[in-house]
Amino acid sequence: MRTITTSAGTAIELDGDLLAIMEVLYRDVTARQALDRSFEDMVREIRHLIDQMSDDERRTYLAESLFLNTVRYENDRLEAYMKKLAR
């Protein structure tokens, strides 16, 4: 399995698991800086990771990201609808 590394040196296996990458990003960018990080800090780290990926790996992670974001969007819409019904 191929690995990439964060700018802090943390290795990430590229196995299609987007949540694993998100966990490493949280630990290396957000937690390491005691929650004192900026949008630019996170974008810079994400771009650093993307630059190490092949086109096929980028497509895999884009598809996973779109899927997870669609599920999140659907859940948010359903939650709003349920709250409206509860009133």
C-alpha positions as CSV (number, residue, x, y, z in Angstrom):
1,M,0.0,0.0,0.0
2,R,1.3,3.4,-1.0
3,T,1.7,6.1,1.7
4,I,1.9,9.9,1.7
5,T,3.1,12.1,4.6
6,T,1.8,15.3,6.2
7,S,4.1,18.2,6.5
8,A,4.7,17.1,10.1
9,G,5.8,13.7,8.8
10,T,2.8,11.6,9.7
11,A,2.4,8.7,7.3
12,I,-1.0,8.1,5.7
13,E,-1.8,4.9,3.8
14,L,-3.8,5.5,0.6
15,D,-6.4,2.8,0.9
16,G,-9.4,4.9,-0.1
17,D,-10.4,5.7,3.6
18,L,-11.2,9.4,3.6
19,L,-12.0,9.4,7.3
20,A,-8.5,8.2,8.1
21,I,-7.1,11.2,6.2
22,M,-9.5,13.5,8.0
23,E,-8.4,12.1,11.4
24,V,-4.7,12.7,10.6
25,L,-5.6,16.2,9.4
26,Y,-7.4,16.9,12.7
27,R,-4.5,15.6,14.8
28,D,-1.7,17.2,12.7
29,V,-3.3,20.6,12.0
30,T,-6.0,21.3,14.6
31,A,-5.0,19.4,17.7
32,R,-1.3,20.0,17.3
33,Q,-2.0,23.7,17.2
34,A,-4.3,23.5,20.2
35,L,-7.3,24.4,18.0
36,D,-5.5,27.6,17.0
37,R,-5.4,27.0,13.2
38,S,-6.7,29.0,10.3
39,F,-8.5,28.1,7.2
40,E,-5.3,28.7,5.3
41,D,-3.4,26.3,7.6
42,M,-5.8,23.5,6.8
43,V,-6.0,24.2,3.0
44,R,-2.2,24.3,2.8
45,E,-2.0,20.9,4.5
46,I,-4.8,19.4,2.3
47,R,-3.0,20.7,-0.8
48,H,0.3,19.2,0.4
49,L,-1.4,15.8,0.6
50,I,-3.2,16.1,-2.7
51,D,0.1,17.0,-4.4
52,Q,1.5,13.6,-3.4
53,M,-1.4,11.7,-4.9
54,S,-1.7,10.3,-8.4
55,D,-4.7,11.2,-10.6
56,D,-6.4,7.9,-9.9
57,E,-5.9,8.4,-6.1
58,R,-7.4,11.9,-6.4
59,R,-10.4,10.5,-8.2
60,T,-10.9,7.8,-5.5
61,Y,-10.8,10.4,-2.7
62,L,-13.0,12.9,-4.6
63,A,-15.6,10.2,-5.1
64,E,-15.4,9.3,-1.4
65,S,-15.6,12.9,-0.4
66,L,-18.7,13.6,-2.6
67,F,-20.4,10.5,-1.2
68,L,-19.8,11.5,2.5
69,N,-20.8,15.1,1.9
70,T,-24.0,14.0,0.1
71,V,-24.9,11.7,3.1
72,R,-24.1,14.6,5.5
73,Y,-26.3,17.0,3.4
74,E,-29.1,14.5,3.3
75,N,-28.9,14.0,7.1
76,D,-28.8,17.7,7.7
77,R,-32.0,18.2,5.6
78,L,-33.7,15.3,7.4
79,E,-32.8,16.7,10.8
80,A,-34.2,20.1,9.8
81,Y,-37.4,18.5,8.6
82,M,-37.8,16.4,11.8
83,K,-37.3,19.5,13.9
84,K,-40.0,21.3,11.9
85,L,-42.3,18.3,12.4
86,A,-41.6,18.3,16.1
87,R,-42.8,21.9,16.4
